[in-house]
């Protein structure tokens, strides 16, 4: 009886992991084979007006290059406005933005630091475009990305369009090699979900939304990009991932930085899912609810079940040889993971150490995120991940 309980505990996160990361994508692929791919819409005769919003906190070193990148996009200049929302920056970010005032670039400044979502809330009163394009201050767009993202809104059923993140950086010097693989995997899942009907969360780096769907008073501690797809679905729209609307996202330079980012995004994701938990009702939202449960909740449950697996392993150690081998493998993996997380910045670790470090950072981040979510700890103040541009 004790042995059965131990194996049940030990295997619970493994089963959840296999379902969320392997079986769910396989089911998506199977279901999408029954549907033909949707043709991309033609370019419109008249492009819709857009407002590109960029929240920024102390981005003086990169915000000018970011604005130049947006202004150089081959989108009609008379149909495009840029709005920079400074989260009470103190490093001269505002002064850089003001130099672009004659090029349809506006500045909104928060009087005190309030976080990314609060900055996006403040932007709501200044939106002039029919479509709102949200992007981070450190990403870069190749020519045509804006047009490709906005083009899909010719389909009246689409409320949100998410770009395709491409992780870039100097692989010879970075210790966070696992990030690129995970980003590519995630974009593949979104492509399958799009073919099946729609994604369940947009990329915070680069996504667009119809202006009527922008909520001006969205809770500041929650994740607006994740919620956008849920809000759109509740309003009768679907959200899609646009494969050819690429944005280049510089990798975080170290696993420590990636760990902090994961804690923040996962905790805010859990809180956002709780806030919009009604969207997980399969009797009302059908396929969308199943994808939301599988893509988001089941992934996060893997981390919540990890302590249970450790209890199961302890119960099995006295009687099971297999459990002892698993324990030794776990210790070796943790040691490699610690080495990966402490690897000197600017030097590339061997692949086994890099992957072990990424796995350990993800597990620790998931446990801390659940702790924050379950205890009601809110962290609305935004500390953006510093990335090399």
C-alpha positions as MATLAB code, in Angstrom:
seq = 'XXXXXXXXXXXXXXXXXXXXXXXXXXXXXXXXXXXXXXXXXXXXXXXXXXXXXXXXXXXXXXXXXXXXXXXXXXXXXXXXXXXXXXXXXXXXXXXXXXXXXXXXXXXXXXXXXXXXXXXXXXXXXXXXXXXXXXXXXXXXXXXXXXXXXXXXXXXXXXXXXXXXXXXXXXXXXXXXXXXXXXXXXXXXXXXXXXXXXXXXXXXXXXXXXXXXXXXXXXXXXXXXXXXXXXXXXXXXXXXXXXXXXXXXXXXXXXXXXXXXXXXXXXXXXXXXXXXXXXXXXXXXXXXXXXXXXXXXXXXXXXXXXXXXXXXXXXXXXXXXXXXXXXXXXXXXXXXXXXXXXXXXXXXXXXXXXXXXXXXXXXXXXXXXXXXXXXXXXXXXXXXXXXXXX';
ca = [
       0.000    0.000    0.000;
       2.797    2.410    0.945;
       4.693    1.444   -2.198;
       1.665    2.146   -4.407;
       1.177    5.518   -2.742;
       4.854    6.350   -3.202;
       4.811    5.540   -6.925;
       1.579    7.487   -7.379;
       3.135   10.552   -5.755;
       6.424   10.151   -7.621;
       4.857    9.745  -11.051;
       2.166   12.439  -10.724;
       4.295   15.328  -12.088;
       5.797   13.003  -14.716;
       2.344   12.095  -16.041;
       1.302   15.754  -16.019;
       4.521   16.748  -17.812;
       4.078   14.083  -20.503;
       0.485   15.167  -21.107;
       1.172   18.917  -21.182;
       4.383   18.860  -23.209;
       4.015   15.769  -25.421;
       0.501   14.327  -25.567;
      -1.274   17.689  -25.873;
       0.850   18.773  -28.883;
       0.319   15.329  -30.416;
      -3.450   15.682  -30.022;
      -3.300   19.156  -31.555;
      -1.383   17.808  -34.531;
      -3.874   14.968  -34.949;
      -6.855   17.331  -34.830;
      -5.287   19.830  -37.221;
      -4.755   17.139  -39.852;
      -8.547   17.082  -40.162;
      -8.599   20.771  -41.055;
      -7.055   22.554  -43.987;
      -4.783   25.527  -43.384;
      -6.445   28.924  -43.692;
      -5.201   31.156  -46.503;
      -3.601   34.443  -45.511;
      -5.718   37.496  -46.357;
      -4.692   39.861  -49.125;
      -3.300   43.255  -48.171;
      -6.121   45.760  -47.622;
      -6.747   48.640  -49.997;
      -6.533   50.980  -47.027;
      -4.511   49.973  -44.004;
      -6.218   50.461  -40.633;
      -4.910   53.129  -38.296;
      -2.671   51.695  -35.574;
      -1.148   52.864  -32.330;
       2.098   51.143  -31.345;
       2.415   51.233  -27.554;
       5.732   50.580  -25.809;
       5.923   50.556  -21.999;
       9.397   51.527  -20.842;
      11.259   51.809  -17.584;
      14.793   53.212  -17.680;
      15.399   52.283  -21.319;
      17.424   55.365  -22.307;
      20.094   53.163  -23.857;
      17.717   51.359  -26.221;
      14.477   53.293  -26.617;
      15.781   55.492  -29.445;
      16.829   52.469  -31.478;
      13.454   50.848  -30.768;
      11.547   53.908  -31.984;
      13.733   54.107  -35.097;
      12.987   50.450  -35.756;
       9.222   51.041  -35.581;
       9.364   54.207  -37.691;
      11.362   52.416  -40.372;
       8.708   49.706  -40.737;
       6.997   49.709  -44.139;
       3.635   50.673  -42.674;
       1.941   53.854  -43.981;
       3.297   56.667  -41.799;
       0.024   58.568  -41.840;
      -1.778   55.505  -40.420;
       0.664   54.877  -37.570;
       1.197   56.544  -34.198;
       3.725   55.535  -31.554;
       3.009   55.904  -27.845;
       5.769   55.431  -25.277;
       4.548   54.976  -21.697;
       7.313   55.777  -19.236;
       6.872   54.017  -15.899;
       8.394   56.967  -14.003;
      11.787   56.445  -15.658;
      14.726   58.196  -14.009;
      17.531   57.733  -16.551;
      16.630   60.133  -19.348;
      14.286   57.809  -21.241;
      11.668   60.574  -21.425;
      14.130   63.065  -22.899;
      15.057   60.636  -25.685;
      11.390   60.058  -26.532;
      10.643   63.807  -26.669;
      13.156   64.244  -29.500;
      10.745   62.268  -31.731;
       7.709   64.465  -31.016;
       7.533   65.729  -34.599;
       7.322   62.176  -35.980;
       3.982   61.114  -34.459;
       5.666   59.757  -31.335;
       3.964   60.667  -28.034;
       5.032   60.281  -24.429;
       2.847   59.445  -21.448;
       4.636   59.483  -18.103;
       3.391   57.850  -14.930;
       4.028   60.057  -11.863;
       5.206   57.071   -9.804;
       6.278   53.527  -10.616;
       3.248   51.301  -10.966;
       4.238   48.420  -13.250;
       3.830   47.334  -16.857;
       0.097   46.640  -16.747;
      -0.545   49.991  -15.036;
       1.460   51.649  -17.817;
      -0.674   49.876  -20.414;
      -3.797   50.983  -18.538;
      -2.583   54.585  -18.695;
      -2.081   54.242  -22.444;
      -5.734   53.318  -22.998;
      -6.904   56.936  -22.829;
      -4.426   57.955  -25.549;
      -5.090   55.291  -28.166;
      -6.045   56.663  -31.558;
      -5.687   53.629  -33.803;
      -8.313   51.056  -34.686;
      -5.684   48.422  -33.900;
      -3.352   48.614  -30.903;
       0.075   47.017  -31.340;
       1.870   46.271  -28.063;
       5.594   45.602  -28.032;
       8.545   45.497  -25.653;
      11.242   48.135  -25.631;
      14.093   45.747  -26.467;
      12.728   43.681  -29.359;
      13.426   44.358  -33.024;
      11.077   43.968  -35.986;
      12.235   42.976  -39.481;
      10.725   44.864  -42.428;
       7.127   43.875  -43.074;
       6.406   42.488  -39.598;
       3.900   45.217  -38.709;
       1.991   44.827  -41.959;
       1.852   41.055  -41.616;
       0.557   41.283  -38.058;
      -2.118   43.879  -38.838;
      -3.177   42.295  -42.133;
      -5.010   39.427  -40.412;
      -7.566   41.811  -38.886;
      -9.342   41.853  -42.235;
     -10.881   38.671  -40.851;
     -13.712   40.029  -38.665;
     -13.561   36.994  -36.361;
     -10.021   37.829  -35.190;
      -9.661   40.011  -32.104;
      -5.999   39.426  -31.209;
      -2.959   38.642  -33.356;
       0.320   37.518  -31.803;
       3.714   37.723  -33.483;
       6.214   34.878  -33.667;
       9.086   35.293  -31.221;
      12.542   34.350  -32.469;
      15.144   34.133  -29.722;
      18.478   35.636  -30.789;
      21.866   36.287  -29.210;
      25.503   35.309  -29.090;
      25.425   31.591  -28.320;
      29.184   31.573  -27.713;
      28.850   33.817  -24.674;
      25.425   33.050  -23.192;
      24.581   30.541  -20.494;
      20.898   30.398  -21.326;
      20.902   28.029  -24.282;
      17.652   26.345  -23.239;
      15.613   29.501  -23.843;
      15.830   29.373  -27.645;
      14.646   25.775  -27.802;
      11.728   26.469  -25.504;
      10.672   29.582  -27.448;
      10.700   27.614  -30.708;
       8.646   24.841  -29.108;
       6.108   27.360  -27.780;
       5.724   29.046  -31.163;
       5.074   25.631  -32.729;
       2.274   24.938  -30.247;
       0.676   28.309  -31.015;
       0.817   27.573  -34.732;
      -1.107   24.324  -34.158;
      -3.637   26.057  -31.908;
      -4.175   28.726  -34.555;
      -5.024   26.084  -37.138;
      -7.466   24.530  -34.692;
      -9.266   27.780  -33.953;
      -7.119   30.084  -31.875;
      -4.386   30.542  -29.289;
      -4.986   30.892  -25.538;
      -2.350   33.558  -24.844;
      -0.507   36.204  -26.840;
       3.196   37.023  -26.824;
       3.891   39.971  -24.549;
       6.766   40.975  -26.814;
       4.684   41.711  -29.899;
       0.931   41.405  -30.315;
      -2.009   43.425  -31.627;
      -5.589   43.792  -30.422;
      -8.719   45.569  -31.597;
      -9.113   48.793  -29.651;
     -12.655   48.016  -28.344;
     -11.170   44.974  -26.548;
      -8.639   47.048  -24.588;
      -9.736   47.305  -20.965;
      -8.584   50.579  -19.434;
      -8.852   49.364  -15.832;
      -7.368   45.884  -16.034;
      -5.910   44.821  -12.626;
      -2.324   46.056  -12.471;
      -0.914   42.860  -10.921;
      -2.128   40.662  -13.781;
      -0.796   39.849  -17.255;
      -2.594   41.788  -19.980;
      -1.026   39.880  -22.915;
      -2.165   36.502  -21.546;
      -5.593   37.886  -20.672;
      -6.097   39.475  -24.097;
      -6.843   36.143  -25.773;
      -9.294   35.215  -23.011;
     -11.031   38.598  -23.165;
     -11.280   38.329  -26.939;
     -12.794   34.837  -26.742;
     -15.342   35.975  -24.178;
     -16.341   38.789  -26.546;
     -16.814   36.322  -29.409;
     -13.458   36.781  -31.172;
     -10.583   34.389  -31.669;
      -6.862   34.995  -31.290;
      -4.212   33.795  -33.713;
      -0.461   33.452  -33.996;
       0.902   35.009  -37.199;
       3.849   32.910  -38.321;
       5.408   35.471  -40.663;
       5.049   38.415  -38.241;
       8.470   37.819  -36.706;
       9.974   39.729  -33.821;
      13.545   39.202  -32.682;
      13.805   38.767  -28.904;
      17.321   38.964  -27.425;
      17.961   36.126  -25.010;
      18.509   36.883  -21.370;
      22.231   36.760  -20.738;
      22.159   34.396  -17.765;
      20.000   31.748  -16.134;
      19.681   33.945  -13.051;
      17.956   36.606  -15.127;
      15.821   33.963  -16.820;
      14.861   32.575  -13.406;
      13.641   35.982  -12.219;
      11.691   36.462  -15.448;
      10.034   33.050  -15.119;
       8.968   33.711  -11.529;
       7.375   36.994  -12.527;
       5.611   35.773  -15.667;
       4.386   32.500  -14.147;
       3.070   34.107  -10.955;
       1.241   36.769  -12.970;
      -0.048   34.063  -15.321;
      -1.469   32.020  -12.446;
      -3.135   35.078  -10.953;
      -4.550   36.065  -14.356;
      -5.919   32.566  -14.917;
      -7.569   32.700  -11.497;
      -9.091   36.078  -12.309;
     -10.538   34.716  -15.568;
     -11.144   31.155  -14.343;
     -14.609   31.125  -15.929;
     -12.871   30.696  -19.283;
     -11.874   27.143  -18.261;
     -15.523   26.027  -18.313;
     -15.661   23.388  -21.102;
     -19.466   23.414  -21.178;
     -19.426   27.069  -22.206;
     -16.147   27.466  -24.089;
     -15.599   23.946  -25.392;
     -12.361   23.459  -27.326;
     -10.946   26.763  -26.106;
     -11.366   25.691  -22.475;
      -9.594   22.384  -23.165;
      -6.669   24.175  -24.821;
      -6.478   26.687  -21.961;
      -6.434   23.923  -19.369;
      -3.867   21.880  -21.293;
      -1.539   24.651  -22.472;
      -1.506   26.741  -19.313;
      -2.863   25.072  -16.166;
      -1.480   21.579  -16.791;
       1.998   22.969  -17.503;
       1.967   24.946  -14.281;
       0.576   22.003  -12.286;
       3.791   20.107  -13.051;
       5.630   22.434  -10.661;
       2.938   22.282   -7.985;
       3.223   18.481   -7.973;
       7.016   18.401   -7.555;
       6.940   18.395   -3.715;
       4.514   15.470   -3.900;
       7.015   13.591   -6.068;
       9.764   14.170   -3.500;
       7.523   12.763   -0.756;
       6.853    9.722   -2.922;
      10.568    9.224   -3.532;
      11.291    9.349    0.202;
       8.575    6.752    0.842;
      10.073    4.417   -1.781;
      13.775    4.704   -0.904;
      13.846    2.051    1.862;
      12.309   -0.678   -0.318;
      12.857    0.152   -3.989;
      16.133   -0.186   -5.891;
      14.640    1.774   -8.789;
      13.802    4.635   -6.447;
      17.420    4.739   -5.264;
      18.643    5.011   -8.856;
      16.129    7.786   -9.474;
      17.328    9.545   -6.327;
      20.965    9.397   -7.437;
      20.048   10.667  -10.917;
      18.076   13.501   -9.305;
      21.021   14.514   -7.140;
      23.328   14.508  -10.168;
      20.837   16.593  -12.157;
      20.447   19.121   -9.354;
      24.216   19.470   -8.975;
      24.587   20.060  -12.717;
      21.686   22.504  -12.537;
      23.274   24.476   -9.722;
      26.492   24.601  -11.735;
      24.527   25.851  -14.736;
      22.781   28.570  -12.730;
      26.084   29.728  -11.271;
      28.007   29.562  -14.538;
      30.010   32.754  -15.150;
      28.206   35.252  -17.354;
      29.831   35.690  -20.756;
      30.975   32.057  -21.017;
      28.991   29.311  -22.708;
      28.525   26.189  -20.543;
      28.532   22.646  -21.994;
      25.090   21.601  -23.227;
      24.306   19.098  -20.382;
      25.074   21.784  -17.802;
      23.082   24.406  -19.733;
      20.012   22.174  -20.040;
      20.211   21.040  -16.407;
      20.489   24.655  -15.319;
      17.479   25.639  -17.427;
      15.430   22.755  -15.971;
      16.405   23.607  -12.385;
      15.725   27.325  -12.887;
      12.311   26.479  -14.349;
      11.430   24.150  -11.465;
      12.484   26.624   -8.767;
      10.706   29.458  -10.555;
       7.531   27.381  -10.831;
       7.555   26.523   -7.123;
       8.091   30.149   -6.112;
       5.405   31.341   -8.551;
       2.867   28.935   -7.051;
       3.848   30.112   -3.571;
       3.211   33.726   -4.551;
      -0.089   32.886   -6.231;
      -1.425   30.722   -3.394;
      -0.485   33.221   -0.690;
      -1.958   36.127   -2.628;
       1.358   37.944   -2.960;
       1.057   40.493   -5.755;
       4.029   42.111   -7.477;
       2.658   44.710   -9.864;
       5.854   46.794   -9.928;
       7.608   45.941  -13.138;
      11.293   45.127  -13.287;
      11.890   44.524  -16.998;
      14.321   41.842  -18.057;
      17.451   43.556  -19.309;
      18.406   42.122  -22.667;
      21.180   42.968  -25.054;
      19.799   44.577  -28.209;
];
